[in-house]
Amino acid sequence: MVRIVFFLFTEAMINFFLPILTAMTLSIGVVSSAWSEVRVEVSGVGITQIPIGIASFKGQDAAPQKPALIVASDLDRSGQFKTMDPGMVLDDTSRPDFVAIRQTNTDALVTGSIQKTADGRFDVKYRLWDVIKGQDLGGQSFLVVASDLRLVSHRIADQVYEKLTGDKGVFSTRIAYVTKQSQRHVLWVADADGENAQAALTSPEPIISPRWAPNGTDLAYVSFESRKPVVYVHDVSTGKRRILANFKGSNSAPAWSPDGKTVAVTLSRDGSSQIFSLDAKGGEPKRITQSNGIDTEPVFTPDGSAIYFVSDRGGSPQIYRTPAAGGPVQRVTFLGNYNISPTLSPDGRWLAYIARNASQYRLHLLELATDKVYPLTDTHIDERPSFAANSKLILYATMVQGKEVLMTTTLDGKISAKLAGQSNNIREPHWGPFLKP
């Protein structure tokens, strides 16, 4: 488990690694990915799932993307739905045979069409039907270029999800993660299903801790290109970036405040690694924690009033809480002697983290109102959990059959999905916020 320890305690080990860090040649910007398409594999059965039919969209066989397949994959991965192919092609204007469809135990149905227009764009339409009541639940038409067909399909899945569950869908959000192959480190930005991955940064030196800003455009991360860890802020839409924290010693573990105006970072400028806050535009840091140990991995509460973080002040890594401006510190985790990588659900109900037990590193979920802890996975090398913007899913990295992969899981651990792509080492995932339409 050298890799996990290195990623958590880089700021404490940087003086050892500094002499062997080398200069780098940097490639900045967002370029098209050479990756083959990523396959989403869903496993598990939920207690209650809405049975929904996703009919083949009329005209999709001649289109560069097949919206019905993307919508079905999104809904399956959520754990809230059990999708099925009704074996028919229906556009958004065709009224289904509800009597026949009810015989398949289907509660809802999505139909649609996709047609190329004279100017080369695509007109994508869909409609959602309540099969039980025989009612039209509405639909929408989108006119987009070919490169936006996947995004439109995700937005359709978002709308279907919200209409049938009452919660916002997260299928049109994005994730960020890092891969390493040989001496090539790449920061990737991808759709929430892992597809459409694009490289935001390529480097022969390590890149760690990518964290989305609330605006869904900026990424903060740590790069070792300067022979030490330095925090950058990167606009993934333009490829432009700037240095946020490059103080004496190490600079690591960035975390955005909910309003995007402040970034918490771990700095060793005063000796031991402690947590500071910085204006997101830069400036002089303000110290938040005071201890003789290592304080790191800060994360803000959804209202911005407090910070959860990891500290070994008690002798082993545990998760603590303190006011965002500094002050009294409260220990949060008590089970086990090694708990790291805290992340809070946007609704403020849950704390996900990684706990070590008998040399196994597994994803756990703490219900903050009751202090009840739930192990979620049966894998044993989990790392870096991150909540979806609607608080319904958790993204994390793990090892499956000897390969590093990205996974999502429902909060009860019953439905998991593996985002399978190339066989690069995949780590450090972070799920972005809702994007504006």
MARNUGU-734365 format. One record per residue: residue in three letters; x, y, z of N, C-alpha, C in turn. Coordinates in steps of 0.1 Angstrom, whole numbers, padded with zeros to 4 digits, always signed. Example, Ala and Ser with C-alpha at 12.3 -4.5 7.8 and 13.67 -1.06 7.14 Angstrom:
MARNUGU-734365
ALA+0132-0057+0078+0123-0045+0078+0132-0033+0078SER+0128-0022+0071+0137-0011+0071+0129+0000+0079
***
This chain:
MARNUGU-734365
MET+0008-0012+0000+0000+0000+0000+0009+0013+0000VAL+0020+0012-0006+0029+0024-0007+0022+0035-0014ARG+0014+0032-0025+0008+0043-0033-0001+0051-0025ILE-0010+0044-0017-0020+0052-0009-0013+0060+0001VAL-0003+0055+0008+0003+0063+0018+0010+0075+0012PHE+0016+0073+0000+0023+0084-0007+0013+0095-0010PHE+0002+0091-0016-0008+0102-0020-0014+0109-0008LEU-0015+0103+0003-0020+0110+0015-0010+0119+0021PHE+0002+0113+0023+0012+0120+0031+0024+0126+0022THR+0021+0130+0010+0031+0136+0002+0037+0148+0008GLU+0029+0156+0015+0035+0168+0021+0045+0165+0032ALA+0044+0154+0038+0054+0150+0049+0066+0143+0043MET+0065+0138+0030+0076+0131+0025+0084+0138+0014ILE+0079+0151+0011+0084+0158-0001+0099+0160+0000ASN+0104+0163+0012+0119+0166+0014+0127+0154+0010PHE+0121+0142+0012+0129+0130+0008+0129+0128-0007PHE+0117+0131-0014+0116+0129-0028+0122+0140-0036LEU+0123+0152-0031+0127+0164-0038+0140+0162-0046PRO+0151+0156-0040+0163+0155-0048+0162+0146-0060ILE+0152+0137-0061+0151+0128-0073+0140+0133-0082LEU+0133+0144-0079+0123+0149-0089+0131+0155-0101THR+0126+0153-0112+0132+0159-0124+0124+0169-0131ALA+0130+0177-0140+0122+0187-0147+0113+0180-0157MET+0104+0187-0163+0094+0181-0171+0091+0190-0184THR+0086+0184-0194+0080+0191-0205+0065+0190-0204LEU+0058+0201-0204+0044+0202-0201+0036+0204-0213SER+0025+0197-0214+0015+0199-0224+0002+0203-0218ILE-0003+0215-0221-0015+0221-0215-0026+0222-0225GLY-0039+0221-0220-0050+0223-0229-0059+0211-0229VAL-0070+0211-0236-0079+0200-0237-0079+0195-0251VAL-0074+0182-0253-0073+0177-0266-0082+0164-0267SER-0085+0160-0279-0093+0148-0281-0086+0136-0276SER-0094+0127-0269-0088+0115-0264-0086+0105-0274ALA-0075+0097-0273-0073+0085-0282-0079+0073-0276TRP-0086+0074-0264-0091+0062-0258-0103+0056-0266SER-0104+0043-0266-0116+0037-0271-0127+0040-0262GLU-0140+0037-0266-0151+0040-0258-0151+0032-0245VAL-0155+0038-0234-0155+0032-0221-0168+0024-0219ARG-0168+0012-0215-0179+0004-0212-0184+0005-0198VAL-0196+0007-0195-0202+0007-0182-0208-0006-0178GLU-0203-0012-0168-0208-0025-0164-0215-0024-0150VAL-0228-0027-0150-0236-0025-0138-0238-0039-0132SER-0237-0039-0118-0240-0052-0111-0248-0049-0099GLY-0255-0059-0094-0263-0057-0081-0277-0055-0084VAL-0286-0057-0074-0300-0055-0075-0305-0047-0064GLY-0312-0036-0066-0317-0028-0056-0330-0033-0050ILE-0334-0029-0039-0347-0033-0033-0359-0028-0041THR-0359-0016-0045-0370-0010-0053-0364-0003-0065GLN-0367-0008-0077-0363-0001-0089-0375+0001-0098ILE-0375+0012-0105-0386+0015-0114-0384+0008-0127PRO-0393-0001-0131-0391-0008-0144-0395+0002-0156ILE-0385+0004-0165-0388+0014-0175-0383+0008-0189GLY-0391+0010-0199-0387+0006-0212-0380+0018-0220ILE-0369+0015-0226-0363+0025-0235-0363+0020-0249ALA-0373+0025-0257-0374+0021-0271-0363+0027-0279SER-0359+0019-0289-0350+0025-0299-0355+0037-0305PHE-0347+0048-0305-0351+0060-0312-0352+0059-0327LYS-0362+0064-0333-0364+0063-0347-0352+0070-0354GLY-0345+0064-0363-0334+0070-0370-0320+0069-0363GLN-0319+0063-0351-0307+0063-0344-0296+0054-0350ASP-0301+0044-0358-0291+0035-0364-0282+0042-0374ALA-0287+0053-0379-0279+0060-0389-0272+0072-0383ALA-0273+0074-0370-0267+0085-0363-0253+0081-0357PRO-0244+0090-0354-0231+0087-0348-0232+0083-0334GLN-0243+0086-0327-0245+0081-0313-0260+0076-0312LYS-0262+0066-0303-0275+0060-0302-0281+0065-0288PRO-0289+0075-0288-0294+0081-0276-0301+0071-0267ALA-0308+0061-0272-0316+0052-0264-0306+0043-0255LEU-0295+0039-0261-0285+0031-0254-0278+0039-0243ILE-0275+0052-0246-0269+0061-0235-0279+0063-0224VAL-0291+0066-0227-0301+0069-0217-0303+0056-0208ALA-0304+0045-0214-0306+0032-0206-0294+0030-0197SER-0282+0032-0202-0270+0030-0194-0270+0039-0182ASP-0273+0052-0185-0273+0062-0174-0283+0057-0163LEU-0295+0054-0167-0306+0051-0157-0302+0038-0150ASP-0296+0028-0156-0292+0016-0150-0282+0019-0139ARG-0272+0027-0142-0261+0030-0133-0266+0038-0121SER-0277+0044-0121-0282+0052-0110-0287+0043-0099GLY-0291+0030-0102-0296+0021-0092-0311+0023-0089GLN-0317+0033-0095-0331+0036-0093-0340+0029-0103PHE-0334+0024-0114-0342+0019-0125-0338+0005-0129LYS-0347-0002-0135-0344-0014-0142-0349-0012-0156THR-0340-0011-0165-0343-0008-0179-0345-0020-0187MET-0353-0019-0198-0355-0030-0207-0358-0025-0221ASP-0355-0033-0230-0358-0029-0244-0371-0035-0248PRO-0381-0027-0251-0394-0032-0254-0395-0039-0268GLY-0384-0038-0276-0383-0045-0288-0391-0038-0299MET-0392-0025-0299-0399-0017-0308-0392-0004-0311VAL-0395+0002-0322-0390+0016-0326-0402+0025-0326LEU-0401+0035-0316-0412+0045-0315-0406+0059-0315ASP-0412+0068-0323-0407+0082-0322-0416+0089-0311ASP-0413+0102-0309-0419+0109-0299-0434+0112-0301THR-0438+0110-0314-0452+0113-0317-0461+0101-0317SER-0455+0089-0316-0463+0077-0317-0468+0073-0303ARG-0482+0071-0302-0488+0067-0290-0486+0052-0288PRO-0480+0048-0277-0477+0034-0275-0490+0026-0272ASP-0489+0013-0274-0499+0003-0271-0498+0000-0256PHE-0504+0008-0247-0502+0006-0233-0506-0007-0228VAL-0517-0013-0234-0522-0026-0229-0511-0036-0231ALA-0505-0036-0243-0495-0046-0246-0482-0044-0237ILE-0478-0031-0235-0466-0029-0228-0468-0032-0213ARG-0480-0030-0208-0483-0033-0194-0480-0048-0191GLN-0482-0057-0201-0480-0071-0199-0465-0074-0196THR-0456-0065-0199-0442-0067-0197-0437-0061-0183ASN-0447-0058-0175-0445-0052-0162-0436-0039-0162THR-0439-0031-0172-0432-0019-0174-0440-0007-0169ASP-0434+0001-0160-0442+0013-0155-0441+0025-0163ALA-0430+0027-0170-0427+0039-0178-0420+0036-0191LEU-0421+0045-0200-0415+0042-0214-0410+0055-0219VAL-0398+0054-0225-0391+0065-0232-0391+0062-0247THR-0396+0071-0255-0396+0070-0270-0389+0082-0276GLY-0385+0082-0288-0378+0093-0294-0374+0091-0308SER-0367+0102-0313-0363+0101-0327-0350+0110-0328ILE-0342+0107-0338-0330+0115-0342-0329+0117-0357GLN-0328+0129-0362-0328+0131-0376-0318+0142-0379LYS-0310+0140-0389-0300+0149-0394-0307+0160-0402THR-0304+0173-0399-0310+0184-0406-0301+0188-0418ALA-0306+0197-0426-0300+0201-0438-0286+0208-0435ASP-0285+0215-0424-0273+0222-0420-0262+0213-0413GLY-0265+0200-0412-0256+0190-0406-0258+0188-0392ARG-0267+0195-0385-0270+0193-0371-0279+0181-0370PHE-0283+0178-0357-0292+0167-0354-0303+0172-0346ASP-0315+0168-0350-0327+0171-0342-0331+0159-0334VAL-0329+0160-0321-0332+0149-0312-0344+0152-0304LYS-0354+0143-0304-0366+0144-0296-0369+0132-0288TYR-0375+0134-0277-0379+0123-0268-0392+0126-0261ARG-0399+0115-0256-0411+0117-0249-0411+0106-0238LEU-0416+0109-0226-0417+0100-0215-0432+0097-0213TRP-0435+0084-0211-0449+0080-0209-0450+0072-0196ASP-0462+0075-0189-0466+0067-0178-0474+0056-0183VAL-0468+0044-0183-0475+0032-0188-0487+0028-0180ILE-0486+0029-0167-0497+0025-0158-0509+0033-0160LYS-0507+0046-0161-0519+0055-0163-0522+0059-0177GLY-0513+0055-0186-0515+0058-0200-0514+0073-0203GLN-0505+0079-0196-0504+0094-0197-0490+0098-0204ASP-0491+0109-0211-0479+0116-0216-0473+0125-0206LEU-0461+0122-0202-0454+0130-0191-0445+0141-0197GLY-0446+0143-0210-0438+0154-0216-0426+0149-0223GLY-0420+0158-0230-0407+0156-0237-0400+0169-0241GLN-0391+0168-0250-0383+0179-0254-0376+0177-0267SER-0373+0187-0274-0366+0186-0287-0353+0194-0285PHE-0342+0188-0291-0329+0194-0290-0323+0195-0304LEU-0317+0206-0308-0310+0208-0321-0296+0210-0318VAL-0287+0200-0321-0273+0200-0317-0264+0196-0328VAL-0251+0199-0326-0241+0194-0335-0237+0179-0331ALA-0231+0172-0339-0228+0158-0337-0220+0156-0324SER-0211+0165-0321-0203+0164-0309-0210+0165-0296ASP-0223+0170-0297-0231+0172-0285-0241+0161-0283LEU-0241+0151-0291-0252+0141-0290-0251+0133-0277ARG-0239+0131-0273-0238+0124-0260-0243+0132-0248LEU-0240+0145-0248-0245+0154-0238-0260+0155-0238VAL-0266+0156-0250-0280+0157-0251-0287+0144-0245SER-0280+0132-0249-0286+0120-0243-0285+0119-0228HIS-0274+0125-0223-0273+0126-0208-0284+0135-0202ARG-0287+0146-0209-0297+0155-0204-0311+0149-0205ILE-0313+0141-0215-0326+0134-0216-0327+0124-0204ALA-0316+0117-0201-0316+0108-0189-0319+0116-0176ASP-0313+0128-0175-0315+0137-0163-0329+0140-0162GLN-0336+0144-0173-0350+0148-0172-0359+0136-0169VAL-0356+0125-0174-0364+0113-0171-0362+0109-0156TYR-0350+0110-0152-0347+0106-0138-0355+0116-0128GLU-0354+0129-0131-0361+0139-0122-0376+0137-0123LYS-0382+0135-0134-0396+0134-0135-0401+0122-0128LEU-0394+0111-0127-0398+0099-0121-0394+0097-0106THR-0383+0104-0102-0379+0103-0088-0380+0115-0080GLY-0381+0127-0087-0382+0140-0079-0368+0145-0076ASP-0358+0138-0079-0344+0143-0077-0337+0146-0090LYS-0328+0156-0089-0321+0160-0101-0311+0149-0106GLY-0311+0146-0119-0301+0137-0124-0287+0143-0125VAL-0277+0134-0125-0263+0139-0126-0256+0133-0138PHE-0263+0128-0148-0257+0122-0159-0250+0131-0169SER-0254+0144-0169-0247+0154-0177-0236+0161-0170THR-0232+0157-0158-0221+0162-0151-0208+0156-0156ARG-0197+0160-0150-0184+0155-0155-0176+0150-0143ILE-0166+0141-0146-0157+0136-0136-0143+0140-0140ALA-0134+0140-0131-0119+0142-0134-0112+0131-0127TYR-0101+0127-0132-0093+0117-0126-0079+0117-0132VAL-0070+0109-0127-0056+0109-0132-0052+0095-0135THR-0045+0093-0146-0039+0080-0150-0024+0082-0150LYS-0017+0070-0149-0003+0069-0150+0001+0057-0158GLN+0009+0059-0168+0014+0048-0176+0028+0051-0179SER+0037+0042-0174+0051+0045-0175+0054+0058-0167GLN+0060+0067-0174+0063+0080-0168+0054+0091-0173ARG+0042+0087-0178+0033+0097-0184+0021+0098-0174HIS+0019+0110-0169+0008+0112-0160-0002+0121-0167VAL-0015+0118-0167-0025+0125-0175-0037+0129-0166LEU-0041+0141-0166-0053+0146-0159-0064+0145-0169TRP-0075+0137-0167-0085+0135-0176-0098+0142-0171VAL-0106+0147-0181-0120+0151-0178-0129+0143-0187ALA-0140+0137-0181-0148+0128-0189-0163+0130-0185ASP-0172+0125-0193-0186+0124-0189-0187+0116-0176ALA-0199+0117-0170-0201+0110-0157-0201+0095-0159ASP-0203+0090-0171-0202+0076-0173-0188+0071-0177GLY-0178+0080-0177-0165+0077-0180-0162+0078-0195GLU-0172+0080-0203-0170+0082-0218-0165+0096-0221ASN-0161+0097-0234-0157+0110-0239-0146+0117-0232ALA-0136+0109-0227-0125+0114-0219-0116+0123-0228GLN-0112+0134-0222-0103+0144-0228-0092+0147-0219ALA-0080+0148-0224-0068+0151-0216-0067+0166-0213ALA-0067+0170-0200-0065+0184-0197-0051+0188-0194LEU-0043+0178-0190-0029+0181-0187-0021+0168-0188THR-0009+0168-0194+0000+0157-0196+0013+0160-0191SER+0019+0152-0182+0032+0155-0176+0040+0142-0173PRO+0053+0143-0173+0061+0131-0168+0062+0131-0153GLU+0057+0142-0146+0057+0143-0132+0043+0140-0126PRO+0042+0136-0114+0029+0133-0108+0019+0144-0108ILE+0007+0141-0110-0005+0150-0108-0014+0144-0098ILE-0018+0151-0088-0027+0145-0078-0038+0155-0073SER-0047+0149-0067-0058+0157-0060-0066+0167-0069PRO-0071+0163-0080-0079+0172-0088-0092+0174-0081ARG-0097+0187-0080-0109+0190-0073-0117+0201-0081TRP-0129+0197-0085-0137+0207-0093-0142+0219-0084ALA-0142+0230-0090-0147+0242-0084-0162+0242-0086PRO-0170+0249-0077-0184+0249-0078-0189+0254-0092ASN-0181+0261-0099-0186+0266-0113-0186+0255-0123GLY-0180+0244-0120-0179+0232-0129-0170+0234-0141THR-0162+0245-0141-0152+0248-0151-0138+0247-0147ASP-0135+0252-0135-0121+0252-0129-0118+0239-0122LEU-0106+0235-0123-0101+0223-0116-0089+0228-0108ALA-0089+0226-0095-0076+0227-0087-0069+0214-0086TYR-0056+0214-0087-0049+0201-0086-0035+0204-0081VAL-0027+0194-0078-0013+0195-0074-0005+0189-0085SER+0005+0196-0089+0015+0192-0099+0029+0192-0093PHE+0038+0183-0096+0051+0182-0091+0061+0187-0102GLU+0057+0194-0112+0066+0199-0122+0077+0208-0118SER+0075+0215-0106+0085+0224-0101+0094+0218-0091ARG+0095+0204-0091+0103+0197-0082+0098+0197-0067LYS+0086+0201-0066+0079+0202-0053+0064+0203-0056PRO+0055+0199-0047+0041+0200-0050+0036+0214-0049VAL+0029+0218-0060+0024+0232-0062+0009+0231-0066VAL+0001+0239-0060-0014+0239-0063-0016+0248-0075TYR-0023+0243-0085-0027+0251-0097-0042+0251-0098VAL-0048+0262-0105-0062+0262-0109-0062+0263-0124HIS-0070+0254-0130-0069+0251-0144-0084+0253-0150ASP-0085+0261-0159-0098+0263-0166-0099+0253-0178VAL-0107+0242-0176-0106+0231-0186-0113+0235-0199SER-0120+0246-0199-0127+0250-0212-0117+0257-0221THR-0107+0264-0215-0097+0272-0223-0083+0266-0222GLY-0080+0257-0212-0067+0252-0211-0058+0262-0203LYS-0063+0274-0199-0055+0283-0192-0054+0279-0177ARG-0043+0282-0171-0041+0279-0157-0032+0289-0150ARG-0033+0288-0137-0025+0298-0129-0021+0291-0116ILE-0010+0295-0110-0005+0290-0097-0014+0296-0086LEU-0019+0288-0077-0027+0292-0066-0018+0292-0053ALA-0010+0282-0051-0002+0280-0039+0011+0275-0042ASN+0022+0283-0040+0036+0279-0042+0044+0285-0031PHE+0041+0281-0019+0049+0287-0008+0060+0278-0004LYS+0068+0282+0006+0079+0274+0010+0074+0260+0015GLY+0082+0250+0012+0077+0236+0015+0067+0231+0005SER+0058+0222+0010+0049+0216+0001+0035+0223+0001ASN+0028+0222-0010+0015+0228-0011+0006+0217-0017SER-0005+0213-0010-0012+0202-0015-0027+0202-0010ALA-0034+0192-0014-0048+0189-0010-0057+0201-0011PRO-0059+0206-0023-0069+0218-0024-0083+0213-0022ALA-0091+0222-0017-0106+0220-0015-0113+0233-0016TRP-0123+0234-0025-0131+0246-0027-0142+0248-0017SER-0144+0260-0013-0155+0264-0005-0168+0263-0014PRO-0180+0262-0008-0192+0260-0016-0195+0272-0025ASP-0190+0284-0021-0193+0296-0030-0181+0298-0040GLY-0171+0290-0039-0160+0291-0049-0150+0303-0046LYS-0152+0310-0035-0144+0321-0032-0131+0318-0024THR-0131+0306-0018-0120+0302-0009-0115+0288-0013VAL-0102+0286-0011-0097+0273-0013-0089+0269+0000ALA-0092+0258+0006-0084+0253+0017-0073+0244+0011VAL-0061+0246+0017-0049+0238+0012-0041+0234+0024THR-0033+0224+0021-0023+0219+0032-0009+0225+0028LEU-0004+0232+0038+0010+0238+0036+0019+0234+0047SER+0032+0233+0044+0042+0230+0054+0051+0242+0055ARG+0047+0254+0052+0055+0266+0052+0060+0269+0066ASP+0052+0265+0077+0056+0268+0090+0062+0256+0098GLY+0065+0246+0090+0071+0234+0097+0062+0222+0093SER+0054+0217+0103+0046+0206+0100+0034+0210+0090SER+0029+0200+0084+0018+0202+0074+0005+0206+0082GLN+0000+0218+0079-0013+0222+0085-0022+0228+0074ILE-0035+0230+0078-0045+0235+0068-0046+0250+0069PHE-0046+0256+0057-0047+0270+0056-0059+0273+0046SER-0064+0285+0046-0074+0290+0036-0068+0301+0028LEU-0071+0301+0015-0066+0311+0006-0078+0317-0002ASP-0077+0330-0005-0087+0335-0015-0084+0328-0028ALA-0095+0324-0035-0094+0317-0047-0086+0324-0058LYS-0085+0337-0056-0077+0345-0066-0062+0346-0062GLY-0059+0340-0050-0045+0341-0045-0044+0350-0033GLY-0032+0352-0028-0029+0361-0017-0023+0353-0006GLU-0023+0360+0006-0017+0354+0018-0026+0344+0025PRO-0021+0332+0028-0029+0322+0034-0032+0325+0049LYS-0043+0320+0054-0047+0321+0068-0047+0307+0074ARG-0040+0306+0085-0039+0292+0091-0052+0289+0098ILE-0057+0276+0096-0069+0271+0102-0066+0262+0113THR-0057+0252+0111-0055+0242+0122-0041+0244+0129GLN-0041+0240+0141-0029+0241+0149-0026+0228+0156SER-0016+0221+0151-0012+0208+0158+0003+0205+0155ASN+0008+0195+0162+0022+0191+0160+0023+0180+0150GLY+0011+0175+0146+0011+0164+0136+0009+0168+0122ILE+0004+0159+0114+0000+0162+0100-0015+0164+0099ASP-0019+0176+0094-0033+0179+0092-0034+0181+0076THR-0043+0173+0070-0044+0173+0056-0058+0169+0051GLU-0060+0169+0038-0072+0165+0031-0085+0172+0036PRO-0085+0185+0036-0096+0193+0040-0108+0191+0031VAL-0120+0193+0036-0132+0193+0027-0142+0202+0035PHE-0148+0211+0028-0158+0220+0034-0172+0213+0035THR-0179+0217+0046-0193+0214+0047-0201+0221+0036PRO-0213+0216+0032-0221+0222+0022-0224+0237+0024ASP-0226+0241+0037-0229+0255+0040-0216+0263+0042GLY-0204+0257+0041-0192+0264+0042-0188+0268+0056SER-0195+0264+0066-0192+0268+0080-0181+0260+0087ALA-0178+0248+0082-0169+0240+0089-0160+0232+0078ILE-0150+0226+0083-0141+0218+0075-0138+0205+0082TYR-0140+0194+0074-0135+0181+0079-0121+0178+0073PHE-0113+0171+0081-0099+0169+0076-0093+0157+0083VAL-0082+0153+0078-0075+0141+0083-0063+0146+0092SER-0061+0140+0103-0050+0143+0112-0045+0131+0119ASP-0031+0131+0121-0026+0120+0130-0023+0125+0144ARG-0029+0136+0148-0026+0143+0161-0029+0133+0172GLY-0037+0123+0170-0040+0114+0181-0032+0101+0180GLY-0022+0101+0171-0014+0089+0169-0016+0081+0157SER-0028+0082+0151-0031+0075+0138-0040+0084+0130PRO-0040+0082+0117-0049+0091+0108-0064+0089+0112GLN-0070+0100+0116-0085+0100+0118-0091+0112+0112ILE-0104+0113+0111-0111+0124+0106-0116+0133+0117TYR-0114+0146+0115-0118+0156+0125-0126+0167+0118ARG-0132+0176+0126-0140+0187+0122-0136+0199+0129THR-0136+0211+0122-0132+0223+0129-0140+0234+0121PRO-0143+0246+0128-0149+0257+0121-0140+0262+0109ALA-0146+0266+0099-0139+0270+0087-0129+0282+0090ALA-0132+0290+0100-0123+0301+0104-0112+0296+0114GLY-0113+0283+0118-0104+0279+0128-0111+0279+0142GLY-0106+0271+0151-0112+0270+0164-0112+0256+0170PRO-0121+0252+0178-0121+0239+0185-0122+0228+0174VAL-0115+0217+0177-0114+0206+0168-0122+0194+0175GLN-0130+0187+0167-0138+0176+0172-0135+0164+0163ARG-0131+0153+0170-0129+0140+0163-0142+0134+0158VAL-0142+0129+0146-0154+0124+0140-0154+0108+0139THR-0143+0102+0135-0142+0088+0133-0135+0081+0145PHE-0141+0070+0149-0135+0063+0161-0133+0048+0158LEU-0140+0043+0148-0138+0028+0145-0125+0026+0137GLY-0116+0018+0142-0104+0015+0135-0093+0026+0138ASN-0081+0023+0133-0070+0032+0136-0064+0038+0124TYR-0072+0038+0113-0067+0044+0100-0079+0048+0092ASN-0083+0061+0092-0095+0066+0084-0091+0078+0077ILE-0092+0078+0064-0087+0089+0055-0097+0093+0044SER-0093+0103+0036-0100+0107+0024-0115+0110+0027PRO-0118+0120+0036-0132+0123+0038-0138+0131+0026THR-0151+0128+0024-0159+0136+0014-0173+0137+0019LEU-0179+0149+0017-0192+0151+0023-0203+0151+0011SER-0214+0146+0014-0225+0146+0004-0230+0161+0003PRO-0234+0165-0009-0239+0179-0010-0251+0182-0001ASP-0259+0172+0002-0271+0174+0011-0267+0174+0026GLY-0254+0172+0029-0249+0173+0042-0253+0161+0051ARG-0258+0151+0046-0262+0139+0055-0251+0129+0057TRP-0242+0128+0047-0233+0117+0047-0218+0121+0047LEU-0210+0113+0053-0195+0114+0052-0190+0101+0046ALA-0184+0101+0035-0178+0089+0029-0163+0090+0032TYR-0156+0079+0034-0142+0079+0037-0137+0065+0035ILE-0123+0064+0035-0116+0051+0034-0111+0046+0047ALA-0115+0034+0051-0110+0029+0064-0101+0017+0061ARG-0090+0015+0069-0082+0004+0068-0085-0006+0079ASN-0087-0019+0075-0090-0029+0084-0083-0042+0079ALA-0073-0047+0087-0066-0059+0084-0060-0058+0070SER-0053-0047+0067-0046-0044+0055-0056-0042+0043GLN-0068-0041+0045-0078-0038+0035-0083-0024+0036TYR-0083-0017+0024-0088-0003+0024-0101-0003+0017ARG-0112+0000+0025-0126-0001+0020-0133+0012+0022LEU-0142+0014+0012-0151+0026+0013-0162+0024+0024HIS-0163+0034+0032-0173+0034+0043-0181+0047+0042LEU-0193+0046+0048-0203+0057+0048-0207+0059+0062LEU-0206+0072+0067-0210+0076+0080-0222+0085+0079GLU-0233+0081+0086-0245+0090+0087-0243+0100+0098LEU-0241+0112+0094-0237+0122+0104-0247+0125+0115ALA-0260+0123+0112-0270+0125+0123-0271+0114+0133THR-0266+0102+0130-0267+0091+0139-0253+0085+0143ASP-0243+0089+0136-0229+0084+0138-0229+0069+0134LYS-0238+0064+0127-0238+0050+0122-0229+0049+0110VAL-0221+0038+0110-0211+0036+0099-0215+0023+0091TYR-0214+0024+0078-0218+0013+0069-0206+0011+0059PRO-0201-0001+0059-0191-0005+0049-0199-0007+0036LEU-0194-0002+0024-0201-0002+0012-0196-0012+0002THR-0184-0016+0003-0178-0024-0008-0172-0037-0003ASP-0169-0046-0012-0162-0059-0009-0148-0059-0016THR-0144-0048-0022-0131-0047-0027-0122-0043-0015HIS-0109-0043-0018-0100-0041-0006-0089-0031-0009ILE-0089-0023-0020-0079-0013-0022-0087-0001-0028ASP-0097+0004-0021-0105+0016-0025-0097+0028-0021GLU-0100+0039-0029-0094+0052-0026-0103+0063-0032ARG-0101+0075-0026-0106+0088-0030-0121+0088-0034PRO-0130+0086-0025-0144+0087-0028-0148+0101-0031SER-0159+0103-0039-0164+0116-0042-0179+0114-0045PHE-0188+0123-0040-0202+0122-0041-0206+0128-0055ALA-0217+0123-0060-0224+0129-0071-0231+0142-0066ALA-0234+0151-0075-0240+0164-0071-0254+0162-0064ASN-0261+0151-0067-0274+0149-0061-0273+0140-0048SER-0261+0137-0044-0259+0129-0032-0263+0115-0032LYS-0266+0110-0044-0272+0096-0045-0262+0085-0049LEU-0250+0089-0054-0240+0080-0058-0226+0084-0053ILE-0217+0075-0052-0203+0078-0048-0194+0072-0059LEU-0185+0080-0063-0174+0076-0073-0162+0073-0065TYR-0154+0063-0068-0142+0060-0062-0133+0052-0071ALA-0120+0051-0067-0111+0042-0075-0108+0030-0067THR-0106+0019-0074-0103+0006-0066-0096-0003-0076MET-0094-0015-0071-0087-0026-0079-0097-0037-0081VAL-0099-0041-0093-0108-0052-0097-0100-0062-0106GLN-0099-0074-0102-0092-0084-0110-0078-0080-0114GLY-0071-0073-0105-0057-0069-0107-0056-0056-0115LYS-0067-0049-0119-0067-0037-0126-0073-0026-0119GLU-0067-0014-0120-0072-0002-0113-0084+0003-0122VAL-0095+0006-0115-0107+0010-0123-0114+0021-0115LEU-0124+0028-0121-0133+0037-0115-0146+0030-0113MET-0152+0032-0101-0165+0026-0098-0174+0036-0092THR-0187+0034-0094-0197+0041-0087-0205+0031-0079THR-0211+0036-0067-0219+0028-0059-0231+0036-0054THR-0242+0029-0052-0253+0036-0045-0250+0036-0030LEU-0257+0044-0023-0254+0046-0009-0257+0034+0000ASP-0265+0025-0005-0267+0012+0002-0257+0001-0002GLY-0249+0004-0012-0239-0005-0017-0244-0016-0025LYS-0257-0016-0029-0264-0027-0036-0262-0026-0051ILE-0260-0015-0057-0258-0013-0071-0244-0007-0073SER-0236-0013-0081-0222-0008-0084-0221-0008-0099ALA-0213+0001-0104-0210+0002-0118-0195+0004-0120LYS-0189-0004-0129-0175-0002-0132-0174+0005-0146LEU-0166+0016-0145-0163+0024-0157-0150+0018-0163ALA-0151+0009-0173-0140+0002-0178-0134+0009-0191GLY-0121+0012-0191-0115+0018-0202-0102+0011-0205GLN-0092+0019-0208-0079+0013-0210-0073+0009-0197SER-0062+0001-0198-0056-0005-0186-0046+0003-0179ASN-0047+0017-0181-0038+0026-0173-0041+0025-0159ASN-0032+0029-0150-0034+0031-0136-0044+0043-0134ILE-0055+0040-0129-0066+0051-0127-0067+0054-0113ARG-0067+0067-0109-0067+0071-0095-0072+0085-0094GLU-0074+0089-0081-0077+0103-0078-0090+0109-0085PRO-0101+0101-0085-0113+0106-0091-0120+0117-0083HIS-0127+0126-0090-0135+0136-0084-0147+0139-0093TRP-0159+0139-0087-0172+0141-0094-0175+0156-0094GLY-0178+0162-0105-0181+0176-0106-0195+0180-0103PRO-0198+0193-0102-0211+0198-0098-0221+0197-0109PHE-0233+0201-0106-0243+0203-0117-0238+0214-0127LEU-0240+0211-0140-0237+0221-0150-0249+0229-0154LYS-0247+0242-0157-0258+0250-0162-0262+0245-0176PRO-0275+0245-0179-0280+0240-0192-0275+0248-0203
***
